[in-house]
């Protein structure tokens, strides 16, 4: 795969869809466009195994975007000290991961 595919893989690993790697209508999992003809079956399989991490990054990012108040309630349990600590810890690890990529 060429430089364009490498850029697509990096974008996918960061949770972003590109022109060649994204999700299909029937799945939230990142994968290479099945109609992209310039990969062998082995290359396609290897890339799909790697870019599935981008699916997790996207889900964690969406989780972190949920707002909460400092005091938990029955209606909105996503609040409070533990919630904020969990979010902060995930943000730190996600930032480390993104810096690595």
C-alpha positions as CSV (number, residue, x, y, z in Angstrom):
1,X,0.0,0.0,0.0
2,X,1.2,3.5,-0.8
3,X,1.4,6.7,1.1
4,X,-2.3,7.5,0.6
5,X,-3.2,4.2,2.3
6,X,-0.8,4.9,5.2
7,X,-2.5,8.3,5.8
8,X,-5.9,6.5,5.7
9,X,-4.8,4.0,8.3
10,X,-3.4,6.8,10.6
11,X,-6.7,8.7,10.3
12,X,-8.7,5.5,11.1
13,X,-6.5,4.8,14.1
14,X,-7.4,8.3,15.4
15,X,-11.1,7.5,15.0
16,X,-11.7,9.5,11.7
17,X,-13.1,8.1,8.5
18,X,-11.3,8.7,5.2
19,X,-12.0,8.0,1.6
20,X,-10.8,4.4,1.7
21,X,-11.3,3.4,5.3
22,X,-14.6,4.0,7.1
23,X,-17.7,2.3,8.4
24,X,-20.4,0.6,6.3
25,X,-24.1,1.2,6.8
26,X,-24.6,-2.1,8.5
27,X,-21.6,-1.9,10.8
28,X,-19.8,0.7,13.1
29,X,-16.4,-1.1,12.6
30,X,-13.8,0.6,10.5
31,X,-12.7,-1.3,7.5
32,X,-11.2,-0.8,4.0
33,X,-13.7,0.0,1.3
34,X,-14.5,-3.5,-0.1
35,X,-14.6,-2.0,-3.6
36,X,-11.0,-0.6,-3.4
37,X,-9.2,-2.8,-5.9
38,X,-5.5,-2.1,-5.2
39,X,-5.0,-4.4,-2.2
40,X,-4.4,-8.1,-2.0
41,X,-6.8,-10.1,0.3
42,X,-3.9,-10.4,2.8
43,X,-3.3,-6.6,2.9
44,X,-7.0,-5.9,3.2
45,X,-7.3,-8.4,6.1
46,X,-4.2,-7.0,7.9
47,X,-5.4,-3.4,7.6
48,X,-8.9,-4.2,8.8
49,X,-7.4,-5.9,11.8
50,X,-5.4,-2.8,12.7
51,X,-8.0,-0.1,12.0
52,X,-10.6,-1.7,14.3
53,X,-8.8,0.2,17.0
54,X,-10.2,3.4,15.5
55,X,-13.7,2.1,16.2
56,X,-12.7,1.9,19.9
57,X,-11.2,5.4,19.8
58,X,-14.4,6.8,18.3
59,X,-16.5,5.1,21.0
60,X,-14.3,6.3,23.8
61,X,-14.3,9.9,22.4
62,X,-18.1,9.9,22.2
63,X,-18.2,8.6,25.8
64,X,-16.0,11.4,26.9
65,X,-18.2,14.0,25.2
66,X,-21.1,13.3,27.5
67,X,-21.5,16.3,29.8
68,X,-22.2,15.9,33.5
69,X,-22.9,18.0,36.6
70,X,-20.8,17.7,39.8
71,X,-23.6,15.9,41.6
72,X,-25.1,12.7,40.3
73,X,-28.9,12.2,40.1
74,X,-31.2,9.3,39.3
75,X,-32.0,10.9,36.0
76,X,-28.3,11.6,35.1
77,X,-25.9,9.2,36.9
78,X,-23.0,10.4,34.7
79,X,-22.0,13.0,37.2
80,X,-19.9,13.2,40.4
81,X,-16.3,12.7,41.4
82,X,-15.9,9.2,40.2
83,X,-17.4,10.0,36.8
84,X,-15.0,12.9,36.4
85,X,-12.0,10.9,37.6
86,X,-12.9,8.1,35.1
87,X,-13.3,10.6,32.3
88,X,-10.0,12.3,33.2
89,X,-8.1,9.0,33.2
90,X,-9.5,8.0,29.9
91,X,-8.7,11.4,28.4
92,X,-5.1,11.1,29.6
93,X,-4.7,7.6,28.0
94,X,-6.5,8.6,24.8
95,X,-4.2,11.7,24.5
96,X,-1.1,9.4,25.0
97,X,-2.4,7.0,22.4
98,X,-3.0,9.9,19.9
99,X,0.5,11.3,20.6
100,X,1.9,7.8,19.8
101,X,0.0,7.6,16.6
